[in-house]
C-alpha cells in the first residue's frame, strides 16, 4: 500500500473534522487528551495516531454517512432552485477539518483521476448529430469563447486586485501578478453542462431544445479546450521573469517554443486517442457479453488514455476526451453496445467523480483562505458573469443562428463546476514552480487562489442558478413541446 503514501496525510475519516475525530477516538479507546490536542492544536502527527486507532468498520460507516449526506444536501439545494452539486460543495465546507488531510501532490493525483473520467464521459456524451445544423458555431463558442473569456477575465482579476486589493485586502493580502491572474482565469474557463441543465430542467417549456443541445455540446467541448488553454498559459508563464507586476519580459521569446510543445502535445494526445479507440472497440465487440461489463472497460480505457498519453509526452486529458468522442460515434458489431448503453453504463461513475471533486474541495479548503479574498472573490464572480461570459458570446453574434433572446439566455448559462475546482490545484502546484516567486510569496498566492476559485464557483452557481429560471420565463422562449413561432426562431 506504499503507493498511497503521497495521497493521504491521514485516514480518510478525518474528512469529518476534528469534532468527529474526538468523538470517534473516545469511542474506540484513544485518550481524550490526544484527541483534543490533535483537534485544537492541529498537530498532524497526533491526529494521524488518533485516526489510525479507529477501526476500519467505523471508517466505512462515517464515509458512507458523508456520501449519503451529499444526497440530502443536493435535495435541499434543488428545493432552493440552485444546482444540486452546490449542496455538495457546501457540505464539504461544513465538515472542513482543522488539519491538512492531503498533500498537494495527493490532491493533484486524485483530481487527475477525476478529470480523466469526467473528460472521457464528456467526449462520450458529445452529440454531434444534434447540433449538425450549427456545429461550426458550437465549436467557435466552445473553443474561441474559452480563450476570449479567459483572457478578458484574467485582465479583470488583475484590475480588481490592483484597484481594490489595497483597499479591501487585509494585512496578509498580496496582489496577484498578471501571470497568476491568467492562470486562475484559464482554470475557470469551462462551463458545467450538468449544473446548467439541472437548473433549466425546471423551466424546460421555456427553453428551446436546440439551445439545450448547444449548451450541452459547448460544455462538453470547452472542458478540454479550457485545459489546453491552461496548459498553454502555464508554459508561457514559466518563462516570466518579473512576476510581481505586469512586465512580460522573457515571455515573448519563449512563446514559439511553448506553442510548438503545445501543438505536439495535442497531436500526440489525438493519436493515442485514436489507437485506444480501436483497442476499446475491439474489446467491446469481442469480449463484452453483458451490459454490466461495460463499466469496467470504460473506466480502464479512461484511465489508460491519460496514463499512456502522458508517458508518450501527449496530453492525457485530450486523449481521454478524444477516446470518449470517437467511441460514442463508432458502429459496433456487438448488438449489446450502443451509444445510449455506453452513456448509461458510465453515468453513475461520472456522477461519483463529480461529487468527489466538489466534496473533496470543500473538505480540504482552508476557511481562512476564503475570508482572505472575500471582497475580491465576489467582485471577480460578478465580473465573470456580467462581463467576461457575455463578451465571449456577443463577439461571435454574427456567426450565431440563434435569436437575440436565445443569445441572452446562452450568455447567462455559464455555470462553473467540477473542472475548475479540479484544476485549482494544478494552478497552485504551478505557482510553486514559477520563476522569481519566493516560497513565502508562493504560499500566500496559493492561499488566495484557492479562496478565489472557491468563491467564484460558489457565487456563480448560487446567483446564476437562482436567476436562470426567472430569466428563461422573462425572455418568453418556447420549449420543443410548444409550437414554435417562425418569427421567434
N, C-alpha and C positions, 0 to 999 in steps of 0.2 A: 504493500500500500504506500510505498515511499513516493510514488508519483503524485500522490495527493498533497504532499507537503507544501508545495508552493501555492496551493489553492486556498487553504483554510488555516488561519492562525489559531482557531479554536474549534470546538464542536458546533455543528450547525444549530443545535438547540439554543445557542447563545443569541440567536436572532430574535428571541422573545424578550430580550432585555435583562438588565441586572435584577429587576424585581422578581422575574420568573426564576432566575438563577438562584437567588437567595432562597426562594420557596422550595425549589426542587432539591437544592443541596441539603436543606434541613430535613426534607422527607427521605433522603437517601443516606443520611448519616454523616454528611460533611459538617464540619464545625461551622457554627453560625458566624464566628468571628472572621473566619477566612472568607465566607461568602460576602459578608458586609464589607470587608476590606476590598475585595475584588470589585464589588458593585459600586462603592462610593469613591474609591481612590483610583479606579481604572487600572489596577495592577494586572497586566496581561498574563503574567506567569501564574499568579494566584488564581485568576479567573479560569485559566486553562485547567489547572489542577482540580478546581471545583467542578467544572463542566465535565471533565473526563471521569469523574466519580459517579456520574449519573448513568443508571442502567440504560442500555440500548432500547428496550421497550418504551421507556419513558420518553426518550428522544423521538422515537417514531410517533408516539401519541401527540407530542407537542407540535411536531412538524405537520401532522395530519390536521390538528385543530387550526393551525395557521392557514393552511390552504383552504380549509372549509370556511375560515373567516373571510377569505377573498370572495367567496360566493355571496356571503351576507353583505359585504361592503359593495359589491357590484350591484346587487339588487337595490341597495339604498341609493347608490348613485343614479341608477335608472329612474327611480322614483323622483329624483331631483331634476330629471331631464338632462343629465350630463352623461358623457361616455362612461360605460361600466368600468373600464380599466382605470379611470380616475380614482375610483374607490379603492382599488388595489394599491395604487401609489400612496394614497393617504393612510391605508392600513399599515404599510411598511414603515412610513414615517412615525406612526403612533407607537409601534413596538420597537422603535430605534433604541439599541443598547448603548451602554456607556463605554464600551470597549471596541477596539478595532478587531473585527472578525476575519477579514480577508486582507491578504497582502495585495498591493497594486497589481502585481503580476497575476495573482489568482483571479482577481476581478476581471482582468482583461481576457484571461483564458476562458472563463465562464461566458463572457459576452461574445467571444469568438464562436463558441459552440451555438449560442442562441442566435447570433446573426446568420450563421451558416444555414440553420434551419429556416429562419424567417425569410431569407432571400431565396432559398430553394423553393419554399412554398409560394413566395411572391411570383416567381417565374412560372410555377405550376398553375397559378390562377390567373395569369395574364391572358385575357380573352381577345385575341386578335380579330376574330371574326365579328365580334360585336361592335367593334369600332372601325371596321374597314372603310367606312364612308368618311371618317375623319382621323385616320391613323396618323397622317403627317402632322396634323395639329396636335394630336395627343403626344407624339414624340417631342415636338417642339416645346410644348408646355412642360413636359416631364423633365427633359434634359436642359433646355435653354432656361426654363423657369427656375430650376435649381441654381444654375450658375448666376443668373441675374439677381435673384432674391438673396443669395448667399453673399455676393459682393456688396449689394446695397445694404443688407442687414449688418454685415461686418463693419462698414463705414459708420452706420448708425450707432452701433455699440461703442465704437471708438469715440464718436462725437458725444454720446451720453456720458461716458466715463470722463472725457476731457472737460466737458462743460459743467456737469453736475456732480462729478465724483468728489471733488474737493469740498463741495458744499454739503452733500448728503452723506458721504462716507465717514466712517468712524476713524479712530486713531490707528487701527490696523489696516485700513483700506489702502490699496495701491492701485493706481490707474493702470488698466491693461494696455500693453503695447498693441500696435496695429496688427502685427502678425498673429498674436493670440486672439484678438477680436475676430479676425478672418477665420481662424481655426474653429472658434465657437460657432460662428455663423454657418460654416460648412457642415458642422456636425448636426445643426438644426435644420438642414436643408430639405429633408424628406418629410412627406406628409404621411398620415396613418389612415389607410382605407377603412380598417375595421372600426376605428373611433368615429370617422365621418359617417359611414353608412349606418352605424349603430344609432346615431342621432337622427339621421334622415329617415330611418325606418318608421319613426313615429309620425312623420308627415309625408308618407310616400305618395299620397294622392296629389301633393303639390310639387313633386319633383319628377321631371321627365325622365324616362328610362335612359335616354342617351346621355343625360347629364350624369346619372349614377354610373353608367358604363365608363364615361370619360374619367370621373373621379377615381374609380377603382383601377383603371388602367394607369392613370398618372401616378397613383400611389405605389403601384407595383413597380413601375419603371424608374421612378425617381429615387427609390431606395438605393439601387446600385449606382445611379448617377450621382447621388449625394456622397456616397462612399468614395467613388472615383475622384470627385472634385476635392474631397477632404484629403485624399492621398496626394493629390497634386499640390494643394496648399501646404501640406506638411513638407513635401520635397522642396518647395520654394522657400519656405520659412527656415529650413535647415541651413540655408545659405545666408540668412540675415545676420549681419554683424552688429547693427545697432538695434537692440530690442527694447529700448526704453523710450522710443519716440517713433516718429513717422518715417524716419530715414530708411531707405531701402537699399543702401549701399551694399554691394556684394551679392544682391539678389539677382539683378538683371543678367550678369554674365553667366549665372548658373541655370537660368531658365531653360535654354535649349537642351541641356543635358537632362534636366528633370523631366521635360516634356518627352524626350526620347525614351527615357526609362519608363515613363507613364504609359506611352503607347505600346512598348514591348510588353509591359505587364498586362495590358488589356488583351493584346493579341495572344499571348500565352494562355491567358485565362479562357478565352473563347475556344482555342484549340483543344485544351484539356477538357472543356465542357462538351465539345463535340465527341471526343473519344469516349468520355464517360457516358454520354447519351447512348451510344451504340452498345456499350457494355451493359448498361441498365436495361436497354430494350431487349437484349439477348436473354438476360436473366428473367425479365418479366414474361417473355414469351415461352421460355423453355422450362423454367423451374417453378413458377407460381401455379399452385393447384387450388389455392383458396384465397379469398379476398383478405383474410386476416394476415396473410404473409406479406402483403404489400407494404405495411408499415415498416417492417424490418428492412426491406430493400430501400425504401425511401430514406430512412434515417442513415443507413450505411452509405448510400450514394451522396447524400447531402454533406456528410462529414468527410467522406473521401474526396469530394470535389474540392473542398477547401485545403485539405492536407496535401494532396498530390500537386495541386496547382502552386501552392506556396513553396513546396520543395523544388519545383521547376522554375521558380522565380516569376510566377504568374500571379494574377490577382485572384486569390481564393474566393472572395465574395462574388466577383464577376462570374467565376466558374460555377458557383452554386446557383446563381440566378439563371445563367445560360442553360445549364443542365436541366433545371426545372422547366424552363421555357420550351426547350426542344422536346422534352418528354411529353409535355402537355399537347404538343402539336404533331405527334407521331401517330402512325397507324400500326396497330398490334394484331398479330395473328391469333393471339390468345383471346378468346371471347370474354374472358373474365375482366380483361383490362380495358377500361375506357377512361376518358378524361375525368368524368364525374366520379368514378370509383377512386381514381388516384387522389383527387382533391379530398373526398370524404374520408379516405383512409388516413391521410396525414393531417387533417384539420384539427383533431384533438391534441396531437403533439405540438402543432404550431401554436395553438391556444395556450398550452402549458408553457412553452418557451416565452410567449409574450407576457404571461402572468409572472413568470420567474424574473424577467427583466425589470418589470415595474416594482414587484415586491422587493427584489434584491436592492434596487436603487434606493427605495425608501428606507430599507433597513440599515444600509451602510452609510447613508449621508449624515454628515455631522450637522446637527441643527444650528450650531454656531455659524457655519458657512452660509446658511440661509439668511440669518439675521445680518451677516456682514454685508450682503449686497441686496437687501430687501428693496430699497427705493429704486436702485438701478435696474434690478431684475424686472420689476413691474413696468418701468419705462421701456425697457427693451422688449418686453412681451407686447406692449401696446404698439410699439414701432413695427414689430413683425406683422401684427395683424392688420394694422391700418395703413401701412406704407409698403413694406417690403413685398408681402404676398400680392396685394393688388397691383403693384408695379409689374411683377412678373407675369401677370395675366393680361393687363392692359397693353403692354408693349407688343403682344402678339395678337392684338384685337383684329388687325387687318387679315389675319390668316384664319380667324375663328369662324366656323359655320354656325355658331350659336348667336342667339339674340342678346341684346344688351342686358335684359333682365337675367338671362341664364348666365352670362358672364359675371354679373354681380354676385350671383349665388356661388359660382365656381371660385371667385376670388376670396370669398369668405369661408370656403371649405378647405382651410389649410391647417387642420388639426395636427399637432405633433404627437408622436407616440413612442413606441419601443426602440426604434432605430436610433433616434437622437440620444436617448438615455444610455443605450449600449455604447454609442460612440463617445460618450462623455469621457470615459476612462482611457480611450485611445488618445484624446486630446491631452488629458492630464499626464499620461506617460510621455507624450511628445514634448510637453513643456520642460520636463526634466532634462531633455536632450538638446534643447535649443541652445545654440552658442551664445555666450555672453550673459546668460542668466545664472546668478548665484543660487546655491541650494536654498538660501533663506527666501529669496525672491520667488523661486520656483514653488516653494511650499505655500506662500501667500497667494500667488497666482492660481495654483491648483485649487485652493480652498474657494476662491472667488468664482472660478469656472464651474466647479461642482454646484455651488449655490445658485449661480446664474442660470445654468441649464435646467436645474430642478424648478426654479421659479417660472421660467419661460414656458416649460411644458405644462406645469400645473395651472398657471394663469390662462394659458391658451386653451387647454381642454375645458376649463371651467367656464370661461367667458364665451368662447365660440360654441361650446356645447349647449349652453343655455340659450343663446341668441339665434342659433341656426334654425330651429323650428319656427320661431317668430318671423325671421326674415323670409323663410320659404312661403309662409302664408301671405305676408305683405306683398311679395312680388307677384302673386296671382298666377303662378305657373300651374300647369296641369300634368298629372302623372299619366302613365301609359294606359290606365284603365278608363281614363276620361277621354272623350273625343277631343281631338287636337284642332284648334283653330289655325288654319294656314297662315293667317296674319301674324300669329304668335310664334310660328316655327322659325 
